Amino acid sequence: MSGRLAGKTAIVTGGGGGIGSAVGALFCAEGASVVLADHDDKAVTAAVAAIKAATPSARVTAVVTDVASDASAAKLVAAAVGEFGGLDVLVNNAAVRSYEPLADASAESWNRVLSVNLLSYAFMIKAALPQLRSSGRGSIVNVSSTYALSGRAGMGQYDATKAAIISLTRTCAFEEAEHGVRVNAVCPGYTLTPFHVARAEASGGSREALENEHLPHCLMKRWARAEEAAYPILWLASDEASYMTASTVAVDGGRPVG
């Protein structure tokens, strides 16, 4: 199929790399007008350039911003409306990580992780809802994680925010159903992004090694490509998922919970 998002405008936060840029590329290929938002000017500019190279007709623009404030969220929505005339889809994908045990977690790191991973979602939802309601077919897709559903050591702050995103998604879905706005979450598992490649290279590894790595904790035994996470997001954003709301979709290669 093609043109699954024709006539729609979308905002994708965390759009400079990994899942966010893959979502932007796929949305544009399917006919959407897209605003990619990211705090990293270089990354989001490169993402837009790559999209235009792959889809010359793409209607896509970059906004460099930190979405972890209500004022920035409001300005981002206003920029999308000013550029493309409305808003139909919001993909909340921005995230930061903090690698430390809870016993060592500082107030500063808690505040940063909470502000980006959770509060930015709430601020973006609040700013976008008037436009999404008026769209008549608005859709919000919140990117959570399989670690929202299972525990691990050393990333409690990240995992706690990802669990909270699922609760936020369900509450928003209950509140917005009467306004015609659908709200769903996706939980990606092992997804090979520039972030993970950079970490591997910093410790002497490589992208090739990650691609060939045998993962024992999921049935498919491999990392997902970013576009494999983007396709379920595309479907939830599209009218094909018109009877989907308050749902959490695992995109994890069959990773068991627990």
C-alpha positions, -999 to 999 in steps of 0.1 A, spaced: 0 0 0 10 36 -4 -3 69 7 -14 56 41 -8 90 57 -17 111 27 -31 145 38 -19 141 74 6 162 93 27 146 120 52 156 147 79 132 157 99 140 188 134 125 191 134 127 153 172 130 149 181 94 149 172 58 154 135 51 156 125 87 153 142 93 120 130 60 107 94 70 116 99 103 98 112 86 67 84 61 66 57 87 73 70 109 44 71 79 21 35 73 29 24 109 21 25 127 55 39 161 61 64 157 90 80 179 116 111 162 131 120 177 165 152 170 183 177 189 205 206 178 183 208 202 154 233 181 134 214 149 138 179 162 129 193 182 100 210 151 86 177 131 91 158 156 71 184 156 43 183 118 42 145 118 39 145 143 11 172 122 -7 151 91 -4 117 108 -11 123 140 -32 87 150 -28 88 148 10 72 176 30 95 175 60 111 201 82 134 201 113 128 219 145 157 221 170 142 222 205 142 207 239 106 194 243 110 190 281 91 222 288 55 232 282 66 263 264 88 244 240 60 219 233 35 247 225 60 264 202 66 231 184 29 225 178 25 261 166 55 256 142 38 225 127 5 242 122 22 273 108 42 251 83 16 226 73 -18 240 84 -28 215 111 -18 184 130 -32 148 128 -5 126 144 19 130 174 47 105 179 63 110 213 97 94 210 122 116 228 143 98 254 175 100 275 192 74 296 210 73 328 232 42 336 233 40 374 218 19 402 189 35 420 210 37 452 233 61 434 208 81 413 211 118 418 182 143 419 197 159 388 196 127 368 161 119 380 149 153 370 165 151 335 152 116 328 117 124 340 116 157 322 125 142 288 111 107 290 78 115 307 70 152 311 78 160 274 51 134 265 26 151 288 35 186 275 34 175 239 0 158 244 -15 189 260 -2 212 233 -13 190 205 -47 180 217 -67 210 203 -53 203 168 -57 166 171 -93 170 182 -101 193 154 -85 169 130 -114 144 135 -89 115 131 -61 124 155 -37 97 167 -10 98 194 16 70 195 39 70 226 71 51 224 77 31 256 100 0 260 98 -37 267 116 -27 299 84 -10 310 71 -45 316 101 -62 331 129 -53 354 167 -50 352 195 -36 372 212 -2 364 185 16 345 157 21 370 151 58 361 147 50 324 125 19 330 103 37 355 95 65 330 88 39 303 63 22 326 47 55 333 43 62 296 20 31 294 -2 45 322 -2 79 306 -12 64 273 -42 45 288 -55 75 308 -52 98 278 -70 72 256 -99 71 281 -101 109 282 -98 115 245 -120 88 230 -150 111 230 -130 137 211 -120 113 184 -83 110 193 -68 75 196 -38 70 219 -16 39 218 19 29 229 46 7 213 72 -11 233 103 -17 212 128 -43 223 164 -46 211 166 -20 184 198 -11 166 201 26 166 231 51 163 230 54 201 238 17 205 264 17 177 282 47 193 283 29 227 296 -2 211 323 16 191 334 35 223 341 2 239 359 -13 209 330 -29 192 313 -22 158 280 -20 141 288 -52 122 294 -71 155 260 -59 168 243 -69 136 258 -104 139 253 -107 176 232 -137 188 207 -124 214 195 -151 238 167 -131 253 144 -128 223 130 -155 200 144 -139 169 179 -138 184 188 -105 168 185 -67 170 156 -51 152 163 -25 125 149 9 133 123 7 105 110 -26 120 99 -5 150 87 23 127 62 2 108 39 -6 138 40 31 146 29 39 110 0 15 113 -12 29 146 -9 64 132 -29 55 101 -67 51 97 -61 14 93 -59 13 131 -91 32 135 -104 7 162 -72 7 182 -68 29 213 -55 24 248 -34 -5 235 2 -14 241 20 -31 212 52 -50 218 78 -49 190 104 -71 206 111 -101 185 93 -123 210 112 -111 241 97 -129 272 85 -106 300 104 -112 333 
